[in-house]
Amino acid sequence: MMIYPRKSLKNNGFEWLKEEGRKAGLDVSIELDDTVCLDISGGVSLTVSGVCRPLPDIVVMRCYDAPLSAAFESLGVRVVNTTASMTLAYNKGLTHVALASADIPMPDTLWSVAPDYDAARNRFGARFVVKSPVGSKGEKVWLVSSRRDYDAVTPLCEGGVVAQRYVEESHGSDMRLWVIGGRVVASVRRMGGGDFRSNYSLGGRIEPCTPTDRHVALAEDAAATLGLEFAGVDIMESHAGPLVCEVNGNAGFRSVSALGTANIPACLFDYLARVR
């Protein structure tokens, strides 16, 4: 079973996913999180849109829904990714704490519940990046150059404020690597044009690329540190070497699919078929 949020109902290639699952010998159903109900009072039952269903062998969470994920885990269902790993990936502050504990190189980072412009400016200089700890697809990420900029964007942050050194040499460019089952299976170079963000969802462009052994090792280490079986790892280049910018536990694959250089669903289902 793959569980998506309702906002992903369109343009997700659900029939393609089911077909790739069949090729791997899996019966894949696609469900929306707001239609799934687990009755855990006494006996265990699962209903989807009001219809009773047997518990699945594996649930692939294509959304961040910790209560639902944890409920499946409590019933002995294997969840990919686990609730714990998705919690770390969901919050950028927690992500960077975990990466730092594993000595994985990343941009210098401050995470605070109480915004402090002077602390960030003293640490990073006049220009730095501000991120909401919760956000995806390049949303709620800003390059600020003044207290006015900072004061304008920090109220939009959720769960505190993440401030990072602006790595100017990587402006508008990074590498996205997909990790499945502990190994990199695909990669693209992302370029944002005039924007310092490189996200494909914001209109950036992509091209094939061949990661170095160092890129591969960083991506695989970052995914393993967070405990993610399926991840998208974004790596930027700096004068000091490659840095892990973000780790996505719910990584999309439209960009690499558009290139036709990799079939992420096939890789995912082949992995799940091996480990179920």
C-alpha positions in Angstrom: 0.0 0.0 0.0 1.2 3.5 -0.9 -0.4 6.4 1.0 -0.5 9.9 -0.5 -2.0 13.2 0.7 -5.1 14.3 -1.1 -3.2 17.3 -2.6 -1.2 14.8 -4.6 -4.3 13.3 -6.2 -3.4 14.7 -9.7 -0.3 14.1 -11.8 1.3 11.4 -9.8 1.2 8.5 -12.3 -0.7 6.1 -10.1 -1.3 3.6 -12.8 2.4 3.7 -13.7 3.2 2.9 -10.0 0.8 0.0 -10.0 2.2 -1.4 -13.2 5.8 -1.2 -11.9 4.7 -2.9 -8.7 3.1 -5.7 -10.7 6.4 -6.2 -12.6 8.2 -6.7 -9.3 5.5 -9.2 -8.1 3.8 -6.8 -5.8 0.1 -5.9 -5.6 0.3 -2.1 -5.1 -2.7 -0.1 -4.0 -2.7 3.7 -3.9 -4.7 5.3 -1.0 -5.2 8.8 0.3 -4.3 9.4 3.9 -7.7 10.9 4.8 -9.5 7.8 3.7 -7.5 5.3 5.8 -8.9 4.4 9.3 -7.3 2.0 11.8 -9.5 0.6 14.5 -7.1 -0.3 17.3 -9.5 -0.6 20.2 -9.6 -4.3 21.0 -9.4 -6.2 17.7 -7.6 -4.6 14.8 -9.3 -3.6 11.6 -8.4 -1.4 8.6 -10.9 0.5 6.5 -10.3 2.5 3.4 -13.1 4.8 2.3 -15.3 2.8 4.7 -14.5 -0.6 3.3 -12.8 -3.2 5.4 -9.4 -4.3 4.1 -6.7 -6.7 5.4 -3.6 -5.1 6.8 -0.9 -4.7 4.1 2.5 -6.3 4.4 4.2 -3.0 3.6 3.1 0.6 3.7 5.0 3.2 1.7 4.4 6.6 3.2 4.3 9.2 0.4 3.3 11.9 3.0 4.4 13.0 6.4 1.7 11.6 8.7 3.4 10.4 11.8 0.3 9.3 13.7 -0.9 7.1 10.9 2.6 5.7 10.2 3.1 5.0 13.9 -0.3 3.2 14.1 0.7 0.8 11.3 4.1 0.2 13.0 2.4 -0.6 16.3 0.4 -3.3 14.5 3.5 -4.9 13.1 3.3 -3.5 9.6 6.5 -2.6 7.9 6.5 1.1 7.1 8.8 2.7 4.5 10.1 5.2 5.6 9.8 4.6 9.4 8.0 7.1 11.5 11.3 7.9 13.3 13.2 8.5 10.1 10.4 10.6 8.5 10.3 12.8 11.7 14.0 13.6 11.3 13.6 14.3 7.6 10.4 16.4 8.0 12.1 19.0 10.3 15.2 20.6 8.8 16.5 21.5 12.2 16.4 17.9 13.4 17.9 16.8 10.0 20.9 19.0 10.6 21.3 18.0 14.2 21.5 14.4 13.0 23.9 15.1 10.2 26.2 17.1 12.5 26.2 14.2 15.0 27.5 12.0 12.2 30.1 14.5 11.0 28.5 14.8 7.6 29.5 18.1 6.0 26.7 20.6 5.6 26.4 24.4 5.4 27.0 26.1 8.7 23.6 26.2 10.4 21.8 27.9 13.3 18.4 26.6 14.5 16.5 28.6 17.0 12.9 28.8 18.2 13.4 32.5 19.0 14.6 34.4 15.9 17.8 36.4 16.4 18.9 38.4 13.4 22.1 39.7 15.1 23.3 36.2 15.9 22.8 35.0 12.3 24.5 38.1 10.8 27.5 37.8 13.2 27.9 34.2 12.2 27.3 34.3 8.5 27.8 37.9 7.3 25.3 40.3 5.7 23.7 37.7 3.4 22.5 34.3 4.6 19.7 31.8 3.9 16.6 31.5 6.1 14.4 28.4 6.1 11.3 27.3 7.8 12.2 24.0 9.5 9.0 22.6 7.9 8.7 23.0 4.2 9.4 21.3 0.8 9.9 22.0 -2.9 12.0 25.1 -2.2 9.1 26.8 -0.4 9.7 28.9 2.7 13.4 29.3 1.8 14.8 32.8 1.4 18.0 34.7 0.8 18.1 37.7 3.2 20.3 40.7 3.1 19.0 42.9 5.9 17.1 43.0 9.2 14.0 44.1 7.2 14.2 41.0 5.0 14.7 38.8 8.1 11.8 40.3 10.0 9.6 39.9 6.9 10.2 36.1 6.4 10.7 34.7 9.9 6.9 35.0 10.8 6.3 32.6 7.9 8.5 29.9 9.4 7.0 27.0 11.3 8.8 25.4 14.2 11.4 28.1 14.7 14.0 29.4 12.2 16.9 27.7 10.4 19.6 30.1 9.3 22.5 28.9 7.1 25.6 30.3 5.5 24.9 31.3 1.9 27.2 29.2 -0.3 27.5 31.7 -3.1 29.6 29.4 -5.3 26.6 27.0 -5.5 24.0 29.7 -6.3 21.2 28.2 -8.3 22.8 24.7 -8.7 22.9 21.5 -6.8 22.8 17.7 -7.3 19.8 15.5 -6.3 20.7 11.9 -5.6 18.0 9.2 -4.9 18.9 6.6 -2.4 17.0 3.3 -2.1 18.0 0.5 0.2 21.3 2.1 1.1 22.6 2.8 -2.4 22.3 5.7 -4.9 20.2 4.6 -7.8 19.9 7.9 -9.8 21.1 11.5 -9.9 20.5 14.8 -11.7 22.0 18.2 -11.8 19.4 20.9 -10.9 19.7 24.5 -12.0 17.5 27.3 -10.9 18.2 30.0 -13.6 18.0 33.4 -11.9 16.9 31.9 -8.5 19.4 30.9 -5.8 17.1 27.8 -5.3 17.5 25.0 -7.8 14.2 23.2 -7.2 12.5 21.6 -10.3 9.1 22.4 -8.8 10.0 26.1 -8.9 10.7 26.0 -12.7 14.3 25.0 -12.5 15.9 22.8 -15.2 17.7 19.5 -14.9 20.3 17.6 -16.8 21.9 14.2 -16.4 25.0 14.0 -14.3 27.5 11.4 -13.0 28.2 11.8 -9.3 31.6 11.2 -7.9 32.4 8.6 -5.3 32.4 11.4 -2.7 28.9 12.5 -3.7 27.6 8.9 -3.6 29.1 8.3 -0.2 27.7 11.5 1.2 24.2 10.7 -0.1 24.2 7.2 1.2 25.7 8.3 4.6 23.0 11.0 5.0 20.2 8.6 4.2 21.6 6.0 6.6 22.1 8.6 9.4 18.4 9.5 9.3 17.4 5.9 8.9 15.7 6.4 5.5 15.3 3.5 3.1 14.0 5.8 0.4 15.4 9.3 0.2 16.3 12.3 -2.0 19.6 13.9 -0.9 20.5 17.4 -2.2 24.2 18.1 -2.4 25.8 21.5 -3.2 29.3 22.4 -4.1 31.4 24.7 -2.0 35.1 25.8 -2.0 35.6 23.3 0.9 34.0 20.4 -1.0 30.5 19.0 -1.4 27.9 19.7 1.4 24.6 18.0 2.1 22.0 20.7 1.9 18.8 18.8 2.6 17.5 15.2 2.9 14.0 14.5 1.7 12.2 11.4 3.1 9.3 11.9 0.7 11.3 12.7 -2.5 9.5 13.1 -5.7 10.9 11.7 -9.0 9.3 13.8 -11.7 12.6 15.4 -12.6 14.5 12.2 -13.2 11.5 10.6 -14.9 11.3 13.6 -17.3 14.9 12.8 -18.3 14.2 9.1 -18.9 17.5 8.2 -17.3 16.1 6.2 -14.3 12.9 4.5 -13.2 12.6 5.2 -9.5 9.4 3.3 -8.9 11.0 0.2 -10.5 14.0 0.5 -8.3 11.8 1.0 -5.2 9.5 -1.9 -5.9 12.5 -4.2 -6.7 14.0 -3.3 -3.4 10.7 -3.9 -1.5 10.2 -7.2 -3.2 13.6 -8.3 -2.0 13.2 -7.3 1.7 9.5 -8.0 2.4 
